[in-house]
Amino acid sequence: FHAALSPGDDLASALKSWLQKHHGIVVRSIPVHAMPNLRRRYDRHSMRLFLSERLSPQDQLREMAMEACLLALTQEIGAELQDLSLSGEEAKRIARFELARYSAHALMMPYGAFLAAAQRARYDIDILRGRFNVSFEQVANRLVTMARPGASGIPFFLMEIDSAGNRFRK
């Protein structure tokens, strides 16, 4: 999908253009007061993807990439969901979201290019953030997934903890 987009150095513009050209979807940033509790909202009737201005440019990029991946990789994501043999609708919804998030990170940080850059930068997260124009969290998530046989990165472990010590993800 990344190669088909041929985004150059501006993935956000390439995604906006692809969403508009192939699906008639316009991406708009919305003030916080208009969407106080949502990060994003897709309105199927008006064919608009609304992104909260509360989001950083990197998080807005991920939201656009997730929407594009859900559309461009519908069959691939569906096949993975079937292979998981999930019975409940909520489990399927969460799995679909996580597969879209993984796909978005892969689109934003393509495996080969990201692995080569990570090795050259000696896995310096700040350098990788700047190189791929993504957030610290997005680089950390991508580093954790670099385990392709024959082309893996160094083993990383990620754990998210809130200020009260509750674990979100590990």
DSSP file with accessible surface (Angstrom, degrees, kcal/mol):
  #  RESIDUE AA STRUCTURE BP1 BP2  ACC     N-H-->O    O-->H-N    N-H-->O    O-->H-N    TCO  KAPPA ALPHA  PHI   PSI    X-CA   Y-CA   Z-CA
    1    1 A F     >        0   0   66      0, 0.0     4,-2.0     0, 0.0     5,-0.2   0.000 360.0 360.0 360.0 -42.5    0.0    0.0    0.0
    2    2 A H  H  >  +     0   0   66      1,-0.2     4,-1.6     2,-0.2     3,-0.1   0.928 360.0  48.8 -58.6 -45.0    2.9    2.4    0.9
    3    3 A A  H  4 S+     0   0   88      1,-0.2    -1,-0.2     2,-0.2     3,-0.1   0.897 109.2  52.7 -63.3 -39.4    4.5    1.8   -2.5
    4    4 A A  H  4 S+     0   0   85      1,-0.2    -1,-0.2     2,-0.1    -2,-0.2   0.857 110.1  48.4 -65.7 -33.1    1.2    2.4   -4.3
    5    5 A L  H  < S-     0   0   20     -4,-2.0    -1,-0.2    -3,-0.1    -2,-0.2   0.820  85.2-164.7 -71.6 -32.8    0.8    5.7   -2.4
    6    6 A S     <  +     0   0   93     -4,-1.6    -3,-0.1    -5,-0.2    -4,-0.1   0.931  14.9 176.3  39.1  66.7    4.3    6.8   -3.3
    7    7 A P    >   -     0   0   17      0, 0.0     3,-2.1     0, 0.0     7,-0.2   0.598  11.7-164.6 -77.5 -12.8    4.1    9.5   -0.6
    8    8 A G  T 3  S-     0   0   67      1,-0.2     3,-0.2     3,-0.1    -2,-0.0  -0.446  70.7 -27.0  61.2-131.0    7.7   10.9   -0.9
    9    9 A D  T 3  S+     0   0  170      1,-0.2     2,-0.3    -2,-0.1    -1,-0.2   0.315 133.0  68.5 -97.7   7.7    8.2   12.9    2.3
   10   10 A D    <>  +     0   0   81     -3,-2.1     4,-1.9     1,-0.1    -1,-0.2  -0.623  46.3 160.4-131.3  77.6    4.6   13.9    2.8
   11   11 A L  H  > S+     0   0   21     -2,-0.3     4,-2.8     1,-0.2     5,-0.2   0.875  75.6  60.0 -64.2 -37.0    2.5   10.9    3.8
   12   12 A A  H  > S+     0   0   28      1,-0.2     4,-2.5     2,-0.2    -1,-0.2   0.939 107.9  43.5 -59.7 -46.8   -0.2   13.0    5.3
   13   13 A S  H  > S+     0   0   61      1,-0.2     4,-2.5     2,-0.2    -1,-0.2   0.897 113.1  52.5 -65.6 -39.5   -0.9   14.7    2.0
   14   14 A A  H  X S+     0   0   20     -4,-1.9     4,-2.5     2,-0.2    -2,-0.2   0.905 111.1  47.2 -63.0 -40.2   -0.7   11.4    0.1
   15   15 A L  H  X S+     0   0    0     -4,-2.8     4,-3.0     2,-0.2     5,-0.2   0.927 111.5  49.8 -67.7 -44.0   -3.3    9.9    2.5
   16   16 A K  H  X S+     0   0  102     -4,-2.5     4,-2.1    -5,-0.2    -2,-0.2   0.932 114.0  46.4 -59.1 -44.5   -5.7   12.9    2.2
   17   17 A S  H  X S+     0   0   74     -4,-2.5     4,-3.1     2,-0.2     5,-0.3   0.921 113.4  48.1 -64.4 -44.1   -5.4   12.7   -1.6
   18   18 A W  H  X S+     0   0   35     -4,-2.5     4,-2.8     2,-0.2     5,-0.5   0.923 111.3  50.1 -64.1 -44.6   -5.9    8.9   -1.7
   19   19 A L  H  X S+     0   0    0     -4,-3.0     6,-2.1     1,-0.2     4,-1.5   0.913 116.3  42.6 -60.8 -41.9   -8.9    9.0    0.7
   20   20 A Q  H  X S+     0   0   97     -4,-2.1     4,-1.5     4,-0.3    -2,-0.2   0.952 119.0  42.6 -68.9 -49.1  -10.5   11.8   -1.5
   21   21 A K  H  < S+     0   0  162     -4,-3.1    -2,-0.2    -5,-0.2    -3,-0.2   0.904 125.3  30.7 -68.1 -43.1   -9.7   10.2   -4.9
   22   22 A H  H  < S+     0   0  103     -4,-2.8    -1,-0.2    -5,-0.3    -3,-0.2   0.707 138.1  16.2 -93.5 -21.1  -10.5    6.6   -4.1
   23   23 A H  H  < S-     0   0   67     -4,-1.5    -3,-0.2    -5,-0.5    -2,-0.2   0.384  92.6-118.6-134.0   0.2  -13.3    6.9   -1.5
   24   24 A G     <  +     0   0   31     -4,-1.5     2,-0.5    -5,-0.3    -4,-0.3   0.712  62.3 149.0  68.4  21.0  -14.6   10.5   -1.7
   25   25 A I        -     0   0    1     -6,-2.1     2,-0.4    -7,-0.1    23,-0.2  -0.776  33.0-158.4 -95.6 127.4  -13.6   11.1    1.9
   26   26 A V  E     -a   48   0A  33     21,-2.4    23,-2.7    -2,-0.5     2,-0.5  -0.869  11.1-140.4-103.1 134.8  -12.5   14.6    3.0
   27   27 A V  E     +a   49   0A  15     -2,-0.4     2,-0.4    21,-0.2    23,-0.2  -0.834  24.6 178.6 -98.1 129.7  -10.3   14.9    6.1
   28   28 A R  E     -a   50   0A 133     21,-2.8    23,-2.9    -2,-0.5     2,-0.4  -0.992  26.7-133.4-132.7 141.5  -11.1   17.9    8.4
   29   29 A S  E     -a   51   0A  68     -2,-0.4    23,-0.2    21,-0.2    21,-0.1  -0.765  27.6-158.2 -89.9 135.1   -9.7   19.1   11.6
   30   30 A I  E     -a   52   0A  31     21,-3.0    23,-2.5    -2,-0.4    24,-0.3  -0.938  19.8-107.9-119.7 138.0  -12.4   19.9   14.2
   31   31 A P    >>  -     0   0   46      0, 0.0     3,-1.1     0, 0.0     4,-1.0  -0.247  30.7-115.8 -60.7 151.0  -12.1   22.2   17.2
   32   32 A V  G >4 S+     0   0   41      1,-0.3     3,-0.7     2,-0.2     6,-0.2   0.868 113.3  59.7 -57.0 -39.6  -12.2   20.6   20.6
   33   33 A H  G 34 S+     0   0  157      1,-0.3    -1,-0.3     2,-0.2    -3,-0.0   0.797 105.3  49.7 -64.4 -25.5  -15.4   22.2   21.6
   34   34 A A  G <4 S+     0   0   62     -3,-1.1    -1,-0.3     1,-0.2    -2,-0.2   0.732 129.1  20.8 -83.3 -22.0  -17.2   20.6   18.6
   35   35 A M  S X< S+     0   0   10     -4,-1.0     3,-0.8    -3,-0.7    -1,-0.2  -0.505  75.2 161.9-142.5  66.4  -15.8   17.1   19.4
   36   36 A P  T 3  S+     0   0   65      0, 0.0    -3,-0.1     0, 0.0    -1,-0.1   0.779  76.3  31.6 -67.1 -27.0  -14.8   17.2   23.1
   37   37 A N  T 3  S+     0   0  152     -5,-0.0     2,-0.4     2,-0.0    -5,-0.0   0.320 105.3  79.6-115.0   7.6  -14.7   13.5   23.8
   38   38 A L    <   -     0   0   85     -3,-0.8     3,-0.1    -6,-0.2    -3,-0.1  -0.916  51.4-161.9-121.6 145.6  -13.6   12.0   20.5
   39   39 A R  S    S-     0   0  107     -2,-0.4    13,-2.7     1,-0.4     2,-0.3   0.817  84.5  -7.2 -83.3 -38.9  -10.2   11.7   18.8
   40   40 A R  E     -B   51   0A  56     11,-0.2    -1,-0.4     2,-0.0     2,-0.3  -0.981  57.6-165.5-152.8 160.0  -11.8   11.1   15.5
   41   41 A R  E     -B   50   0A 106      9,-2.3     9,-3.4    -2,-0.3     2,-0.6  -0.951  11.0-150.6-152.1 130.6  -15.2   10.5   13.9
   42   42 A Y  E     -B   49   0A  51     -2,-0.3     2,-0.8     7,-0.2     7,-0.2  -0.911   9.4-158.1-103.0 121.1  -16.0    9.2   10.4
   43   43 A D  E  >> -B   48   0A  32      5,-3.0     5,-1.6    -2,-0.6     4,-1.2  -0.874   5.1-170.0-100.9 106.1  -19.3   10.5    9.1
   44   44 A R  T  45S+     0   0  185     -2,-0.8    -1,-0.2     1,-0.2     5,-0.0   0.783  82.9  56.3 -66.5 -28.2  -20.5    8.1    6.4
   45   45 A H  T  45S+     0   0  184      1,-0.2    -1,-0.2     3,-0.1    -2,-0.0   0.923 118.8  28.8 -72.9 -43.7  -23.3   10.4    5.2
   46   46 A S  T  45S-     0   0   42      2,-0.1    -1,-0.2   -20,-0.0    -2,-0.2   0.492 103.3-127.9 -94.6  -3.5  -21.1   13.4    4.5
   47   47 A M  T  <5 +     0   0   65     -4,-1.2   -21,-2.4     1,-0.2     2,-0.4   0.917  61.5 137.5  56.4  48.9  -18.0   11.3    3.7
   48   48 A R  E   < -aB  26  43A  98     -5,-1.6    -5,-3.0   -23,-0.2     2,-0.6  -0.978  48.7-149.7-128.3 139.9  -15.8   13.2    6.1
   49   49 A L  E     -aB  27  42A   0    -23,-2.7   -21,-2.8    -2,-0.4     2,-0.5  -0.946  20.4-156.9-104.2 112.6  -13.2   12.1    8.5
   50   50 A F  E     -aB  28  41A  14     -9,-3.4    -9,-2.3    -2,-0.6     2,-0.4  -0.832   7.7-168.4 -95.0 128.5  -13.1   14.5   11.4
   51   51 A L  E     -aB  29  40A   2    -23,-2.9   -21,-3.0    -2,-0.5   -11,-0.2  -0.957  25.4-115.8-117.3 133.3   -9.9   14.7   13.5
   52   52 A S  E >   -a   30   0A   0    -13,-2.7     3,-1.7    -2,-0.4   -20,-0.1  -0.422  11.4-136.9 -67.5 137.5   -9.8   16.5   16.8
   53   53 A E  T 3  S+     0   0  105    -23,-2.5    -1,-0.2     1,-0.3     7,-0.1   0.657 101.1  76.8 -67.1 -11.7   -7.5   19.5   16.8
   54   54 A R  T 3  S+     0   0  152    -24,-0.3    -1,-0.3   -15,-0.1     2,-0.2   0.769  78.5  91.3 -66.7 -25.5   -6.4   18.1   20.2
   55   55 A L  S <  S-     0   0   12     -3,-1.7    -4,-0.0   -16,-0.2   -16,-0.0  -0.461  82.4-119.1 -75.0 143.5   -4.4   15.5   18.4
   56   56 A S     >  -     0   0   39     -2,-0.2     4,-2.7     1,-0.1     5,-0.2  -0.292  33.7-103.2 -68.7 162.7   -0.7   16.1   17.6
   57   57 A P  H  > S+     0   0   94      0, 0.0     4,-2.3     0, 0.0     5,-0.1   0.888 124.8  53.3 -56.6 -35.1    0.2   16.1   13.9
   58   58 A Q  H  > S+     0   0   45      2,-0.2     4,-2.1     1,-0.2     5,-0.1   0.894 109.9  46.1 -67.8 -39.3    1.7   12.6   14.4
   59   59 A D  H  > S+     0   0   30      2,-0.2     4,-2.3     1,-0.2    -1,-0.2   0.859 110.8  52.9 -72.8 -33.5   -1.6   11.3   15.9
   60   60 A Q  H  X S+     0   0   43     -4,-2.7     4,-2.3     2,-0.2    -2,-0.2   0.924 108.6  51.3 -63.9 -40.3   -3.6   12.9   13.2
   61   61 A L  H  X S+     0   0   12     -4,-2.3     4,-2.8    -5,-0.2    -2,-0.2   0.928 109.3  50.0 -61.3 -44.1   -1.4   11.1   10.7
   62   62 A R  H  X S+     0   0   15     -4,-2.1     4,-2.8     1,-0.2    -1,-0.2   0.916 109.3  51.3 -62.5 -40.7   -2.0    7.8   12.5
   63   63 A E  H  X S+     0   0    8     -4,-2.3     4,-2.1     2,-0.2    -1,-0.2   0.916 112.4  45.8 -63.8 -41.3   -5.8    8.3   12.4
   64   64 A M  H  X S+     0   0    5     -4,-2.3     4,-2.6     2,-0.2    -1,-0.2   0.918 113.3  50.2 -65.5 -42.1   -5.7    9.0    8.7
   65   65 A A  H  X S+     0   0    0     -4,-2.8     4,-2.7     2,-0.2    -2,-0.2   0.895 109.0  51.9 -64.4 -38.2   -3.5    6.0    8.1
   66   66 A M  H  X S+     0   0    2     -4,-2.8     4,-2.5     2,-0.2    -1,-0.2   0.937 110.9  47.1 -63.0 -44.8   -5.8    3.8   10.2
   67   67 A E  H  X S+     0   0   15     -4,-2.1     4,-1.6     1,-0.2    -2,-0.2   0.928 113.5  48.2 -63.3 -43.9   -8.8    4.8    8.1
   68   68 A A  H  X S+     0   0    0     -4,-2.6     4,-3.4     1,-0.2     5,-0.3   0.913 111.8  49.7 -63.5 -40.8   -6.9    4.3    4.9
   69   69 A C  H  X S+     0   0    1     -4,-2.7     4,-2.6     1,-0.2    -1,-0.2   0.894 106.5  55.3 -66.2 -39.0   -5.7    0.9    6.0
   70   70 A L  H  < S+     0   0   18     -4,-2.5    -1,-0.2    -5,-0.2    -2,-0.2   0.868 117.4  37.2 -60.9 -33.3   -9.2   -0.1    7.0
   71   71 A L  H >< S+     0   0   50     -4,-1.6     3,-0.7    -5,-0.2    -2,-0.2   0.900 122.7  39.9 -84.1 -44.6  -10.3    0.7    3.4
   72   72 A A  H 3< S+     0   0   34     -4,-3.4     3,-0.2     1,-0.2    -3,-0.2   0.780 123.8  38.1 -78.3 -27.6   -7.3   -0.5    1.4
   73   73 A L  T 3X S+     0   0   39     -4,-2.6     4,-2.9    -5,-0.3     5,-0.3  -0.045  73.5 127.9-115.4  31.9   -6.7   -3.6    3.4
   74   74 A T  H <> S+     0   0   85     -3,-0.7     4,-2.5     1,-0.2     5,-0.2   0.909  77.8  44.2 -55.5 -47.6  -10.2   -4.8    4.1
   75   75 A Q  H  > S+     0   0  164     -3,-0.2     4,-2.5     2,-0.2    -1,-0.2   0.914 114.7  48.4 -67.2 -42.5   -9.7   -8.3    2.8
   76   76 A E  H  > S+     0   0  103      2,-0.2     4,-2.1     1,-0.2    -2,-0.2   0.930 114.6  44.7 -64.9 -44.4   -6.3   -8.7    4.5
   77   77 A I  H  X S+     0   0   11     -4,-2.9     4,-2.4     1,-0.2    -2,-0.2   0.922 113.3  51.9 -66.2 -41.3   -7.7   -7.5    7.9
   78   78 A G  H  X S+     0   0   30     -4,-2.5     4,-2.1    -5,-0.3    -2,-0.2   0.904 108.6  50.6 -60.9 -41.7  -10.8   -9.6    7.5
   79   79 A A  H  X S+     0   0   43     -4,-2.5     4,-2.1     1,-0.2    -1,-0.2   0.907 110.3  49.5 -64.2 -41.1   -8.7  -12.7    6.8
   80   80 A E  H  X S+     0   0  100     -4,-2.1     4,-1.2     1,-0.2    -1,-0.2   0.905 109.0  52.6 -64.3 -39.9   -6.6  -12.2    9.9
   81   81 A L  H  X>S+     0   0   31     -4,-2.4     5,-0.7     1,-0.2     4,-0.5   0.902 108.9  49.8 -62.7 -40.9   -9.8  -11.7   11.9
   82   82 A Q  H ><5S+     0   0  157     -4,-2.1     3,-1.2     1,-0.2    -1,-0.2   0.897 106.9  55.1 -64.4 -39.1  -11.1  -15.0   10.7
   83   83 A D  H 3<5S+     0   0  120     -4,-2.1    -1,-0.2     1,-0.3    -2,-0.2   0.766 100.6  60.7 -65.2 -24.7   -7.9  -16.8   11.5
   84   84 A L  H 3<5S-     0   0   89     -4,-1.2    -1,-0.3    -3,-0.4    -2,-0.2   0.658  94.6-145.9 -76.4 -17.3   -8.2  -15.5   15.1
   85   85 A S  T <<5 +     0   0  105     -3,-1.2     2,-0.3    -4,-0.5    -3,-0.1   0.910  28.5 176.8  52.4  49.6  -11.5  -17.4   15.6
   86   86 A L      < -     0   0   53     -5,-0.7    -1,-0.2     1,-0.1    -2,-0.1  -0.672  17.9-166.5 -84.1 137.9  -12.9  -14.8   17.8
   87   87 A S        +     0   0  120     -2,-0.3     2,-0.2     5,-0.0    -1,-0.1   0.845  60.8  70.6 -95.5 -38.1  -16.5  -15.4   18.9
   88   88 A G  S  > S-     0   0   32      1,-0.1     4,-2.0     4,-0.0     5,-0.2  -0.540  72.5-134.5 -87.8 148.7  -17.7  -12.2   20.4
   89   89 A E  H  > S+     0   0  139     -2,-0.2     4,-2.4     1,-0.2     5,-0.1   0.865 107.4  54.0 -65.4 -36.7  -18.4   -9.0   18.4
   90   90 A E  H  > S+     0   0  106      2,-0.2     4,-2.5     1,-0.2     5,-0.2   0.919 108.0  49.8 -65.3 -41.3  -16.6   -6.9   21.0
   91   91 A A  H  > S+     0   0   43      1,-0.2     4,-2.5     2,-0.2    -2,-0.2   0.911 111.9  48.8 -62.9 -40.8  -13.5   -9.0   20.6
   92   92 A K  H  X S+     0   0   79     -4,-2.0     4,-2.6     2,-0.2    -2,-0.2   0.901 110.5  51.0 -65.4 -40.0  -13.7   -8.7   16.8
   93   93 A R  H  X S+     0   0  138     -4,-2.4     4,-2.2     2,-0.2    -2,-0.2   0.938 113.0  44.9 -63.2 -45.0  -14.1   -5.0   17.1
   94   94 A I  H  X S+     0   0   79     -4,-2.5     4,-2.6     2,-0.2    -2,-0.2   0.922 113.9  49.4 -66.0 -43.6  -11.0   -4.6   19.3
   95   95 A A  H  X S+     0   0   17     -4,-2.5     4,-2.6    -5,-0.2     5,-0.2   0.913 110.1  51.2 -63.0 -40.9   -9.0   -7.0   17.1
   96   96 A R  H  X S+     0   0  116     -4,-2.6     4,-2.3     1,-0.2    -1,-0.2   0.928 110.7  49.3 -62.0 -43.0  -10.0   -5.0   14.0
   97   97 A F  H  X S+     0   0   91     -4,-2.2     4,-2.5     1,-0.2    -2,-0.2   0.935 112.4  47.2 -61.0 -46.7   -8.9   -1.8   15.6
   98   98 A E  H  X S+     0   0   76     -4,-2.6     4,-2.7     2,-0.2    -2,-0.2   0.885 111.4  50.4 -66.7 -37.5   -5.6   -3.2   16.7
   99   99 A L  H  X S+     0   0   41     -4,-2.6     4,-2.5     2,-0.2    -1,-0.2   0.898 111.6  49.0 -66.5 -37.4   -4.9   -4.7   13.2
  100  100 A A  H  X S+     0   0    0     -4,-2.3     4,-2.5    -5,-0.2    -2,-0.2   0.905 111.6  49.2 -67.1 -39.3   -5.7   -1.3   11.7
  101  101 A R  H  X S+     0   0   27     -4,-2.5     4,-2.4     2,-0.2    -2,-0.2   0.932 111.9  48.1 -65.2 -44.5   -3.4    0.4   14.2
  102  102 A Y  H  X S+     0   0  104     -4,-2.7     4,-2.3     1,-0.2    -2,-0.2   0.936 112.7  49.1 -60.1 -45.0   -0.6   -2.1   13.4
  103  103 A S  H  X S+     0   0   23     -4,-2.5     4,-2.2     1,-0.2    -2,-0.2   0.889 108.8  53.1 -62.4 -39.7   -1.2   -1.5    9.7
  104  104 A A  H  X S+     0   0    0     -4,-2.5     4,-2.7     2,-0.2    -1,-0.2   0.924 109.3  48.2 -62.5 -44.0   -1.1    2.2   10.1
  105  105 A H  H  X S+     0   0    7     -4,-2.4     4,-2.4     1,-0.2    -2,-0.2   0.900 111.1  51.2 -63.2 -38.5    2.3    2.0   11.9
  106  106 A A  H  < S+     0   0   27     -4,-2.3    -1,-0.2     2,-0.2    -2,-0.2   0.871 111.5  47.8 -65.8 -35.6    3.5   -0.2    9.1
  107  107 A L  H  < S+     0   0    7     -4,-2.2    -2,-0.2     1,-0.2    -1,-0.2   0.906 116.1  43.4 -69.3 -41.6    2.4    2.3    6.6
  108  108 A M  H  < S+     0   0    8     -4,-2.7    -2,-0.2     1,-0.3    -1,-0.2   0.806 130.1  26.0 -73.6 -30.9    4.0    5.2    8.5
  109  109 A M  S  < S-     0   0    0     -4,-2.4    -1,-0.3    -5,-0.2    -2,-0.1  -0.690  86.9-149.2-134.7  76.6    7.2    3.3    9.1
  110  110 A P     >  -     0   0   28      0, 0.0     4,-3.4     0, 0.0     5,-0.3  -0.201  21.9-118.5 -54.6 139.4    7.6    0.7    6.4
  111  111 A Y  H  > S+     0   0   16      1,-0.2     4,-3.1     2,-0.2     5,-0.3   0.873 105.9  41.0 -49.5 -58.8    9.4   -2.4    7.7
  112  112 A G  H  > S+     0   0   51      1,-0.2     4,-2.4     2,-0.2    -1,-0.2   0.939 120.0  42.8 -60.8 -49.1   12.6   -2.4    5.5
  113  113 A A  H  > S+     0   0   48      2,-0.2     4,-2.3     1,-0.2    -1,-0.2   0.906 116.9  48.3 -64.6 -40.1   13.2    1.3    5.6
  114  114 A F  H  X S+     0   0    0     -4,-3.4     4,-3.0     2,-0.2    -2,-0.2   0.932 111.6  48.5 -68.6 -44.3   12.4    1.5    9.3
  115  115 A L  H  X S+     0   0   16     -4,-3.1     4,-2.6    -5,-0.3     5,-0.2   0.936 112.9  48.2 -61.3 -45.1   14.7   -1.4   10.3
  116  116 A A  H  X S+     0   0   34     -4,-2.4     4,-2.5    -5,-0.3    -1,-0.2   0.927 114.3  46.2 -61.3 -43.8   17.6    0.0    8.2
  117  117 A A  H  X S+     0   0    7     -4,-2.3     4,-2.5    -5,-0.2    -1,-0.2   0.903 111.7  51.9 -65.9 -40.2   17.1    3.5    9.8
  118  118 A A  H  <>S+     0   0    1     -4,-3.0     5,-3.4     2,-0.2     6,-0.3   0.920 111.5  46.6 -62.7 -42.5   16.8    1.9   13.3
  119  119 A Q  H ><5S+     0   0  102     -4,-2.6     3,-1.2     3,-0.2    -2,-0.2   0.927 113.5  48.0 -66.1 -44.3   20.1    0.0   12.8
  120  120 A R  H 3<5S+     0   0  173     -4,-2.5    -1,-0.2     1,-0.3    -2,-0.2   0.882 115.5  44.9 -61.9 -38.8   21.9    3.1   11.4
  121  121 A A  T ><5S-     0   0   19     -4,-2.5     3,-1.0    -5,-0.2    -1,-0.3   0.370 112.6-120.4 -85.9   3.4   20.6    5.2   14.2
  122  122 A R  T < 5 -     0   0  216     -3,-1.2    -3,-0.2     1,-0.2     3,-0.1   0.881  68.3 -61.0  55.5  40.3   21.5    2.5   16.8
  123  123 A Y  T 3 <S+     0   0   37     -5,-3.4     2,-0.8     1,-0.2    -1,-0.2   0.742  83.7 166.7  61.2  30.1   17.8    2.4   17.8
  124  124 A D    <>  -     0   0   69     -3,-1.0     4,-2.2    -6,-0.3    -1,-0.2  -0.638  24.8-157.4 -76.1 110.6   17.8    6.0   18.9
  125  125 A I  H  > S+     0   0   32     -2,-0.8     4,-2.7     1,-0.2    -1,-0.2   0.881  88.3  54.2 -62.5 -38.6   14.1    6.7   19.3
  126  126 A D  H  > S+     0   0   98      2,-0.2     4,-1.9     1,-0.2    -1,-0.2   0.905 109.2  47.9 -64.8 -39.5   14.5   10.5   19.0
  127  127 A I  H  > S+     0   0   92      2,-0.2     4,-2.6     1,-0.2    -1,-0.2   0.932 113.3  48.2 -64.3 -43.9   16.4   10.2   15.6
  128  128 A L  H  X S+     0   0    0     -4,-2.2     4,-2.3     1,-0.2     6,-0.2   0.881 107.2  56.7 -65.7 -36.4   13.7    7.7   14.4
  129  129 A R  H  X>S+     0   0   98     -4,-2.7     5,-1.6    -5,-0.2     4,-0.9   0.942 112.4  41.3 -57.1 -49.3   10.9   10.1   15.5
  130  130 A G  H  <5S+     0   0   61     -4,-1.9     3,-0.3     3,-0.2    -2,-0.2   0.908 113.0  53.2 -66.9 -41.5   12.4   12.9   13.4
  131  131 A R  H  <5S+     0   0  134     -4,-2.6    -2,-0.2     1,-0.2    -1,-0.2   0.895 122.6  28.3 -62.7 -41.5   13.2   10.7   10.4
  132  132 A F  H  <5S-     0   0   24     -4,-2.3    -1,-0.2    -5,-0.2    -2,-0.2   0.406 103.0-124.8-103.4   1.6    9.7    9.3   10.1
  133  133 A N  T  <5 +     0   0   99     -4,-0.9     2,-0.2    -3,-0.3    -3,-0.2   0.934  67.7 126.1  54.5  51.1    7.8   12.3   11.5
  134  134 A V      < -     0   0    1     -5,-1.6    -1,-0.2    -6,-0.2     2,-0.1  -0.786  60.8 -91.9-129.9 174.0    6.1   10.2   14.2
  135  135 A S     >  -     0   0   21     -2,-0.2     4,-2.3    -3,-0.1     5,-0.2  -0.380  34.1-108.3 -87.2 167.1    5.7   10.3   18.0
  136  136 A F  H  > S+     0   0  111      1,-0.2     4,-2.7     2,-0.2     5,-0.2   0.929 121.3  50.4 -55.7 -47.6    7.9    8.6   20.6
  137  137 A E  H  > S+     0   0   66      1,-0.2     4,-2.8     2,-0.2    -1,-0.2   0.893 108.4  51.8 -61.1 -40.7    5.1    6.1   21.4
  138  138 A Q  H  > S+     0   0    0      2,-0.2     4,-2.2     1,-0.2    -1,-0.2   0.914 111.1  47.0 -65.5 -41.8    4.6    5.3   17.7
  139  139 A V  H  X S+     0   0    0     -4,-2.3     4,-2.8     2,-0.2     5,-0.2   0.941 112.5  50.4 -62.7 -45.7    8.4    4.5   17.3
  140  140 A A  H  X S+     0   0   12     -4,-2.7     4,-1.9     1,-0.2    -2,-0.2   0.926 110.7  48.9 -60.2 -44.1    8.3    2.4   20.5
  141  141 A N  H  X S+     0   0   15     -4,-2.8     4,-1.0     1,-0.2    -1,-0.2   0.911 112.7  48.0 -61.0 -42.2    5.3    0.5   19.2
  142  142 A R  H >< S+     0   0    4     -4,-2.2     3,-0.6     1,-0.2     4,-0.3   0.911 108.2  54.1 -67.8 -39.9    7.0   -0.2   15.9
  143  143 A L  H >< S+     0   0    4     -4,-2.8     3,-1.2     1,-0.2    13,-0.2   0.887 103.9  56.6 -60.7 -36.8   10.2   -1.3   17.5
  144  144 A V  H 3< S+     0   0   58     -4,-1.9    -1,-0.2     1,-0.2    12,-0.2   0.824 106.8  50.2 -64.3 -28.5    8.4   -3.8   19.5
  145  145 A T  T << S+     0   0   44     -4,-1.0     2,-2.1    -3,-0.6    -1,-0.2   0.416  75.8 110.3 -93.6   5.3    7.0   -5.4   16.3
  146  146 A M    <   +     0   0    8     -3,-1.2     7,-2.3    -4,-0.3    -1,-0.1  -0.459  38.7 116.4 -83.3  76.6   10.3   -5.7   14.5
  147  147 A A  E     +C  152   0B  72     -2,-2.1     5,-0.2     5,-0.2    -1,-0.2   0.020  27.5 150.2-133.6  28.4   10.5   -9.5   14.6
  148  148 A R  E >   -C  151   0B 130      3,-0.6     3,-2.4     1,-0.1    -2,-0.0  -0.441  58.6-102.0 -65.2 130.4   10.3  -10.7   11.0
  149  149 A P  T 3  S+     0   0  125      0, 0.0    -1,-0.1     0, 0.0    -2,-0.1  -0.310 107.1   9.4 -55.8 128.2   12.3  -14.0   10.6
  150  150 A G  T 3  S+     0   0   91     -3,-0.1    -2,-0.1     1,-0.0    -3,-0.0   0.331 132.2  55.0  84.3  -9.4   15.6  -13.2    9.0
  151  151 A A  E <  S+C  148   0B  35     -3,-2.4    -3,-0.6     2,-0.0     2,-0.3  -0.275  73.5 144.2-149.6  54.8   15.2   -9.4    9.4
  152  152 A S  E     -C  147   0B  68     -5,-0.2    -5,-0.2     1,-0.1     2,-0.1  -0.659  39.3-135.9-100.2 155.2   14.4   -8.7   13.0
  153  153 A G        -     0   0   11     -7,-2.3    -1,-0.1    -2,-0.3     3,-0.0  -0.150  49.1 -66.2 -85.2-169.7   15.5   -5.8   15.2
  154  154 A I        -     0   0   84      1,-0.1    -1,-0.2    -2,-0.1     2,-0.2  -0.548  67.3 -88.9 -78.5 150.3   16.8   -6.1   18.7
  155  155 A P        -     0   0  133      0, 0.0     2,-0.3     0, 0.0    -1,-0.1  -0.414  51.2-175.4 -64.9 126.3   14.2   -7.4   21.2
  156  156 A F        -     0   0   76    -13,-0.2     2,-0.4   -12,-0.2    -3,-0.0  -0.902  12.6-157.7-118.2 153.7   12.2   -4.6   22.7
  157  157 A F        -     0   0  146     -2,-0.3     2,-0.4     2,-0.0   -13,-0.0  -0.988   7.8-163.9-130.0 137.8    9.6   -4.7   25.4
  158  158 A L        +     0   0   41     -2,-0.4     2,-0.4   -14,-0.1    -2,-0.0  -0.988  10.9 173.4-127.4 131.9    6.9   -2.0   25.9
  159  159 A M        -     0   0   73     -2,-0.4     2,-0.5    11,-0.2    11,-0.2  -0.989  17.4-151.9-136.9 127.3    4.8   -1.4   29.0
  160  160 A E  E     +D  169   0C  53      9,-2.2     8,-3.2    -2,-0.4     9,-0.8  -0.882  18.6 178.0-100.2 129.7    2.5    1.5   29.4
  161  161 A I  E     -D  167   0C  94     -2,-0.5     6,-0.2     6,-0.2     2,-0.1  -0.993  19.0-139.2-132.1 133.8    1.8    2.6   33.0
  162  162 A D    >   -     0   0   48      4,-2.3     3,-2.0    -2,-0.4     6,-0.0  -0.283  40.2 -91.1 -83.8 178.0   -0.3    5.5   34.1
  163  163 A S  T 3  S+     0   0  137      1,-0.3    -1,-0.1     2,-0.1    -2,-0.0   0.736 126.8  55.9 -65.1 -19.9    0.7    7.9   37.0
  164  164 A A  T 3  S-     0   0   78      2,-0.1    -1,-0.3     0, 0.0    -3,-0.0   0.471 121.5-105.3 -89.3  -2.3   -1.2    5.7   39.5
  165  165 A G    <   +     0   0   49     -3,-2.0     2,-0.3     1,-0.3    -2,-0.1   0.551  69.8 147.0  92.1   8.0    0.9    2.6   38.4
  166  166 A N        -     0   0   95      1,-0.0    -4,-2.3     2,-0.0     2,-0.4  -0.627  46.0-129.0 -79.1 135.3   -1.9    0.8   36.5
  167  167 A R  E     +D  161   0C 147     -2,-0.3    -6,-0.2    -6,-0.2     3,-0.1  -0.694  27.5 176.1 -86.0 131.5   -0.6   -1.1   33.5
  168  168 A F  E     +     0   0C 136     -8,-3.2     2,-0.3    -2,-0.4    -1,-0.2   0.810  67.3   0.7 -95.0 -46.8   -2.3   -0.4   30.2
  169  169 A R  E      D  160   0C  67     -9,-0.8    -9,-2.2     0, 0.0    -1,-0.4  -1.000 360.0 360.0-147.0 141.9   -0.4   -2.5   27.8
  170  170 A K              0   0  156     -2,-0.3   -11,-0.2   -11,-0.2   -13,-0.0  -0.917 360.0 360.0-144.9 360.0    2.5   -4.9   28.0
